[in-house]
């Protein structure tokens, strides 16, 4: 397949105002300017697809770095809600992959918006909620859609765990209780890993095994934290146990920018496209992403679907740009930044040779509300073209 005459935004170098992308066997083979390859049609194999996009924006497929798509299904109510196992505050062995329903209509909405991959998993009811999975948005069998699993370990601070378990008159009923339970779990896991590398360990512990990739820094803890004090607690515990985290939501991050920058941890900001429904989101603002990015912090944006609908991901970035995030950083927050934050940038997030051919073609800037998706391509296959929804 060839995509020709497009504005090629590779996210790995300068914009090619009139260029092409060549795809083969589900991978990107090359990109370049049209004038450097005037005999493109002669090079195409017989029967190869040629998409002449006539100046449209050709970008890496957009990436949602924090969602619950497939776990909290649309239209299904409580029957289709598998997001939170609210029976135990510490459940590291839960795997989001086991609850994802690829037939959730939200996946089609994502594809129609040019979103080709997502990080999805358990919610924030528990101190430790379980493992996230990074996956493509197109498919019927989740095992065939997986890019990375496990991809992160979900942890949560603030109102959600303390409300869920405080109402049950059990720990954690306070922020102190949440921090205590997470510390105790990490302490046990660290001891377990030390014994696992020696002759002391006789049997493997099913509930502690999932911590090994976290302690080895192969995957991060995914820290749900809105308020400044919760963000500080997340950073404090991560430093204490020498593990990596992503700061998800980070609603008051613009109030403590220097400290976040010093931590070195990335931020997945949002969603800001919703109401201030809790005390801890009182200072919610679309300006957060821009302030953090200006401080040198790597930032992605999120809808936290279904808190805001996943198809509005590029609009969330657009509002962040309106409130101070640069245009370039806005596009990065939808592509290469979430790919790097989710540690899958070897496969997605930019248009570079050898990467998955996950591509979105728009008739303009995707962060503008009137822009249409012309094509969505996943693994080199056209999975959506304008008009399919009619």
N, C-alpha and C positions, 0 to 999 in steps of 0.2 A: 504494500500500500504506500502511496505517496500523497502527502498533503502539500499542495503547491499554492503559490501566490498569497501566502498568509503573512500577517505580522507575527513573527515568531518570537515569543517571550520565553526564553529558555530557562530563566532564573539561575543560569550558570555563567552568564556573560552578557554582552551588549544585545539589545533588541535588534533583530534582523527585520527591517521594515518591509521587505518583500522577499520572502524566503520559502524554504521547503523543509519538510521532515520526511525521512524515509523509514518505513517500518517493515520489519521482516520477522516472522516466527514469534510474534508477540513482543518484540523488543525494538527499541529505537536504534537504527543503524547509523544515521547521520542527520545533521541539520546544516543549513547553509543558505546563502543568498541565491536568488534565482539567476542573477547574471553570471554567477560562477559555474552554472551548470545549465547551459542553454539547450541542451539536448536531452532533457529529463524524459520526455515522452519516448524517445528512442531507446532509453535505457530500461524502461519498464518491461517486465516480462509479460508474455501474453496472458491476458485475463486479469492482470493486476489492477486493483482499484486505484483510481486517481481522483482525489477530492480537490477541486479547484475552489478555494474558499474566498477568492476575490477580495482580499484585503482584510478578512476577519482576523480576530485575535486568536492565536494558537498558543495554548498554555499547557503546562503540566496539569493533570487532573487535580482538582481542589481536594484538600484533606481536612477532615474534621478530627481534631485531636482529642476530643473528650465528649463522649455521647453515650446514650443508653439505647441506641437504636437496635431493634430486634429483641431487646429484653423487656422494655416497656412498649408493647405493641399498640399501634393506633387501632381504634374502633373496638378493641377487645375488652376494655375495662379491667376489672380485677383478675379475670380469667387469663388475660394476656400480659399481666404484670409480673415479671420474674426478676425485677431489678434489685430488690432488697430481701435478704433472708433475715428477718427481724426476730430471730430466736436465740442468737448468741452474738455478743459484740465482737468476738474475735474468731473470724472464719477465713484464714488465709488459703485454705485448700479449695474454696469455691472457685470455679472456673467459668468466667463469662461465656466462653465458647459453648458451654452446655445449655445455655438458655437462649442463644440467639436464634431467632426465627427469620431466615432469609426471605420469607414471603411476607414479612411486615411491609405494608404499602409505603412506609417511609423510605425504604431502599429505592423504590422507583422515583420518589420525589428527589432524593439525593442525586440520582443519576441524571434526572432532568435538569438539575441545577449545575451539572458539571462536576459533581463531587464523586470521585472514583475510589476513595478509600477512607476508612474511619477507624478510630480507636474507640472500642465500645466495651462495656463491662458493668460490674455491680455499682449500685448507688452508694449514698453516703449515710445510710442509717447506722452502719456499724463502724466501730473504731478501725477494724480491719475487715474490709468487705470482700476481698478475693482478687482474682487475677483478671486483668483486661486482656483483650485480643485485638490485634491490628489486622484488618481484613479489607478486602475489596468490597465494593457495593453491588457488584453484579454476580449473580449465580443463584443456584438453588440448594447446593450442598455446602454448608459452612466450612467443612474441612477442606474443600477445594478453593475456598475464598481467602483462606488464612495467609497472611504475609508473615506474621510473627505471633507466636503464642507459647508461653505467656509473654506479654509485652510490658506489663507493669503490675505492681501490687497496689490495690486501692486502699488508702487510709483516709480517715475523716476526722476533722476537728470542729469544734463549735456547737451550734444549736442542734444539729440533726442527731448525732449519737446521744447527747445528753438529754434531749427530749424523749427519744424513743425509749431509752432504758430508765431514765428518771421517772417516766410515767409508769414503768413496771416496778418501781421501787427497788431498783438494782443498779449496780455500777455499770457504766458511768452516769452519775447524775450531775456531775460538774465537769468543768474543763480540767480540773486537777485529776479527776478520775480517768478521763480520756487519755491524758498524757501518761499516767501511771500504767494503765493497761497496755498501751503501746510499748512503753519502755520494758515492762516485764516480758512481753512477748519477744521483743528484739533481744533481750538479755538471754532468754531461754534458747532462742534460735542461734545465737552466737556460740553459746556453750555446746549446743548440739553439733554445729559445724566443726568445732574444734575436736569433739569426740569422734565425729564421722571420719576425720582424717587420721585417726589413731586406731588402735586395737580395742579401745574401750567400748565402742558402740557394737552392740549385738544385733538389735533390730532397728530398722528404719522407722522413723516417726512420720506418719502420713501428714500430720498437721504442721510439722516443722520443715519438711522437705521443700515446700514452696518458697521458703525464705532463702534458700541457698543462692539462687541467681540474684537476689537483692543484695545479700551480704557480699557477693563476689562482684557487685556493680555491673552485672550483665543486663539488668533491667532496673528502672527506678521505682521508688514508691511514688504513687500518684496521690498527692496530698490535697484533698478538698479543704480549702481554707479561705474564708471570706475576710474576717476581721484582722486587723493588724496584729493583735496579740496572738491570734491563732497562727498567723503566718510565721511569727517569731518562734512559736513553740515548734512548728514543723521544722524550721531551719535548725533550731537548737537540738532537737532529737536526731535529725539526720547527721549533724556534725558529731554528736556524741557517739553515734554508732558507725560513723564513717560509711554512710550509704548515700546514694543519689536520690534526689526527689525532683518532681516537677510541681510547681505551685499552681494548682488549678483553681480557677475563678479569680483569686487574688483581688477581690473587690476593693479593698483598701490599700492596694499596692502603691497607688500614687501618693499615699501619705508617708510611705516608708521606703522611698525609692533607693536611697543610698544604701540602706541595709540589705535590700534584696540584691542590688548590684554587687555588693561585697560578698554575698553568699555564693555567687556564681551560678545559682540555679535558674533555669528558665521558667517562663510564665505562660500559662494557657489562660487568657483573659476572657471573662464573660460568664454567663451570658448577660449582656446589658439590655437586651431586647425583651425585657419583661418588667413586671411591676416590682416595687420594693416590698416584697411580701413578708420579709423577716427583719428583725432588728439588725442583724449582722450585715444586711445589704443596704443600710441607710445611706452610705456614701457611694453607691453604685453610680458609675459614670462612664460614658464612652471615651472620655479623655484619658482613662487609665493606660490603655495600650500605648498611646503616643508618648506619654510621660516616661513610661518604663523603657520604651525603645530608644528614646533620646538619651537615656542613661546607659545605653549599651547592653541592655538586657534582651536576650532572645525571646521574642513574643509571638505566640500564635493566638488566634481568636477561636471562640467556641460558641455554639448554640446551646450546649448542654442538652441536646434533644432528649426528651420532648419538652423541656422547659421553654425553649423557643424551637420552632420547627426547623429541621435541618436544612431545608432548601433556602433558608434566609441567612446561611453562613456568609456568603459574599456581601450581603447587605450589612451584616454586623461589622465586617471589615470596612465597608464604605462609611458607616457612621463614625467609626474610629478615625478614619481619614478626615472626615468633616470636622472632627474635634481635635485634630492636631497630629495624628499619625501621618507620616509622609506617604505619598502614593507608592513609592517603591517598597516601603516596609509593609504597607497594606497588602500588596501582592505577595510579598514574602510570608506574611502571616497566614496566608491561605495555601501555601505550597511548600517551599523549601524549609521554612522554619518548623512547621509541624512535623515534617518528615525527619528533620534532625532531632527535634525534641523527642519524638517517638522512636528514634533510632532505627529508622527504615530508609534513610536517605541513600543507601546503596541501591535501592530499587525504585523509589518514587520521589517526587518533589521537584524534579527538574527534567528538562528535555536534553539528555546526554546519551551518547552511544553506550549501549549495554544495559540501560535501565528499561524497566517495564514500559511498554507503550500505552501508558495511561494519559490520555490527552483530552482536553476540553477546548472546543472551538466556540467562540462567542462573537456576536456581531458588534461588540464594543467592549468597554470596560465592564467586567463582571460585577464590580462593586457599585455600579449604577443601576437603579431599580428598573429602568426601561430596557436594559440589555437582555437579549435572548440567547439561550444556548442553541447553537446550530447542530453540533455533534458532540457526543460523549463517546470516547473510545477507551475500552478497558482491555488490557493485554492484547492490543492490536485489533480488537473486534469493535465494530460500530454497534454500540448497545442502545444508543438513542440518536435520533436526528429530528430536527424541528418538524413538527407536524405529526409525530408519532402519538401525541396525546389527543389528537382530534379524532 
